[in-house]
């Protein structure tokens, strides 16, 4: 994408400060400037045999390895894969997601890594580790959700998720902000400084339409993006918890904050839409 944001658009002057230039032997996730390639994904059980991947752009200066894909996009599509075992007997399995751009080209593959006992005892409130892989199978983003209180009645032990890119290096956090009626979250940078707000509808339930969580400036006067839960059809909504999401953000948003918004989407999924099929 070559389009430029108009002057005054909300952005960040030095988005990737604090990261070193990738070393010369850093393996690029794919050919630069060539048409999209169809590559086998044998490392992802249950996935299709051939999937179109987004061509890897040149890594900009000080960009965390693996996040260069996010520098050229202003929209992400997240498709949760349907698990047959969950549909048939209600046994909770690890969630898996495809993360694509607006052209349908896969950017990442996300896989939950949680033990069987935790998944089936804690349900949607469970702590989890989400590993996000690029097309070479390298883990480029890690999401860590600790065990927190699932009730909105008490302003303590609220939900949060930590986003690491690369794994082991925190780049931001998403924390729940207590409110008696509305779903509210705060996006923070690696120093736990508030950057953006997320506000959802009073009733997080709808039929035949999308559900939008608006991403706003700190004063909540300007909408800079949104996270949308897409309606997937009556049968799929009733009998599965496989959800589709869309994320929109400014093209010039700090690439680390784009990764944090991706983490916010997964937290929203587990908090409001990861319903058991038992």
N, C-alpha and C positions, 0 to 999 in steps of 0.2 A: 504494500500500500504506500502510495507516495503522497496522499493528500495531507495537507498541513492544517493544523488547527488555527483558527483566527486568533489574533493578538488578544491577550487578556483571558484566554481560556485557562481553566484551572489545570495546572500541571506542576512540574517540578524541575527546577533549573539544573540540578545535579543529581540525576536519579540514581545512579549506581555508585555513589561514593563509598569507599571503604573496601572495594574488592580489587584484587590484582588482575592484570591482564592474563587470559588463559595462556598456559605454556605452549611452546612451539609444537610439542608432541601431543597436544590435546586433540583427540580424534573427533572430527566433525561428524555429527549424527547423520549426514547425508550429503549428496552432491549439491554444490551451490550453483544456482542459475540454470539447472537442468529441469526438464519436466518431471512431474511427480512420479515416483517409482512405486511399483507394486512389490512389496516385500513380504515374505512369509513371516508369520508371527508364531512360530512353533513354541516359543517360550511362554505363551499365554494359553493355557488349556481352555478349550471350549470356544476360542475365538475363531473368526473366519480364517481361511487359509491364505487369502490375499487381501490386503487392505491398502488403500492409497494413503501415503504419508505426505505430510507437508514438507517441501524441500527446505533444508536448513539454511537460514540466512547466515551471513558473516557475523561472528560474535562481536558486538561493539565493545569499546573499552570499558573495563571495570564491571562487566556484566557477569553475574554468577553463572558458572558453566551449566548449560542446559536451558537457561531462561532466554536465550537469544530468539527462540521462536516467538516469545511474547512481545518482542519489540515492534513487530510489524502488524499486529492485529489489535482490533478494538472489540472483538466479540469471541466468546468461547461457547461451545455447545458440549454439554456433558450428558452422555447416554449410559444409564446403568444397564448392565447385562442381566437378562432374566435367568434365574437359576431354577432348573426343573425340580430339584429336590425341595425347594421352598414352596413351589406351587403345589406339588403333589401331597406332601405330608407336613408342611409348615416348619420343617427343620431349618433353623437359621444358619446360613452359610456366609462365608466372607464375601463382602460386596466387591464388585469389579465394575469399572467404568471406562468408557472410551471418551477421550477429550479431543474435540475436533475444532477446526476453524469454520468460518461461515461458508466455505466451499465444500465442506464435508471431508476435508483431508485430516487424517488423524495427526495430532500433535503429541499426545501422551497417552499412556495407559495407566490407570490407577487401580491398585489392588490392596484391599484391606488385609492386615495381618493380625488376626485376633484368635485366641484359642477357643475351642468349641464350648467349653464350660462358660466362659465369659459371654460369648455371643448369645447363648440360649438362656442364661440366668439373668443377665442384665438387660437384654433386649436393646431397644433404641438408645437407652441411657448408658450403654457400655463404653468404657474407655477403649480406644483403638489406636493403632498405628496404620497410617495409609502411606503406601509407597507409590510414588509417581515415577514412571519409567519413560525414557525416550525411545526412539525406534531402534536403538542399538541395545536395548535392554538395560541401560544404565539408570540407576536411581538418581534422579536429579532434584527431586523435591520429596521431603518427608513431612507428614502431618502427624502431630501427637496430640491426642485428646485425652486428658485425664478424667478420672471418675469424678463427677460432680452431681450436685443435687438436681433432680429432674422436676422439682416443684417450683412454680413461680410465686408461691405465697410468701417465701422468706428471702430477703435480700442477702443471702450468704451462700457460699459454695456454688456460685453461679457458673454456667457453662463457659468453657473457653477452649481454644485450640491454638497450638503453636505451629508455625510454618518454618521449616528449615530448608535452605537452598544455598549450597549443597547440603546433604544430610549432615547434621551436627552443628550447622551454623544457622542460628535463628535469624530470620529476616523480618519477622512480624508476628503479631498475635491478633486473634479475634476474641473479644470478651463479651459476655452477655451483660447488658445494662438493665437493672431491675426496673420494671414498670408493671403496674397492676393490670393493665389491659393490652398493651401493644407489645409485639416482639421487637426488641431493640438490642442492637449489637454495636460494638465499637471496634474499629480497625486501628491497630497500633503498629508502630514501627519496631525495629529491633531494640530500641531503648525504652520501649513501652510508653512512648508518647502518642497521644491520640492524634489520628490523622483524618479519619472519616467516620461517619455514622451510617448505620443501616437501620431502616425502619420498615416493619412489615404491617400487614393489615390486622385489624382487631380480631377477625375470624379467619384463621388460616385453614379454610376449607371452602372449596368452590366446585361447581359442576360445569363442565363444558367450557371452561375458560382458564386462562393462565392466572397464577398468583404471583404478584410482583413484590419484591423487597427492594425499596429504593435506597440507593447509596447517595448520601448527602454530605455536604461540607459540615464542618464542626458546628457551625451555628444553625445548621439544618435549614438554611434559606435557599440553597442551591442544590439541585439534583445533578449529580455528575455521572450516574450510572445506575444499573439495577441488576438484581439477580432474580430470575423468573423461573418458577416451577411450571413447566409446560403440561397442559392437559394431554394425556396419551390415549384417551378412549375409555369408554365405560368398563369394558371387561378387564382391561389391564389395570385400571385404577382399583377395581373391586377385588380382584383375586391375586394381585402381585404388589410388591413394593418396589418394582423397578421403575424408577422415575427419570424423567428427562428435564434438564435445566439449561438455561441460557444465561450468560453473563455479558453485560455490556459495560465498557469503561472507556475513558478517553484514550485516544491513540498515544498521546504523549505522557500518560500516567507512568510514574516510576515503575519499572519492570518488577521490582520487588513487591510493590503494592498490588500489582496484577496477580502475582502468585498468592499474596495474602487473600485477595478476593476469591481466588479459586478455593483456598482453604475455608473461607467463610461459606461458600456454597455447600461444601460437604458437611459442615457443622449444621447448617440450616436443614439439610436433608435428614440428618439423624435426629435433630430436635423436633421436627414437625411432620415429616413424611415417611419415616422409616417404620411403618406400621407392620406388626407381625401378622402373618397370614394363618396363624393357628386357629 
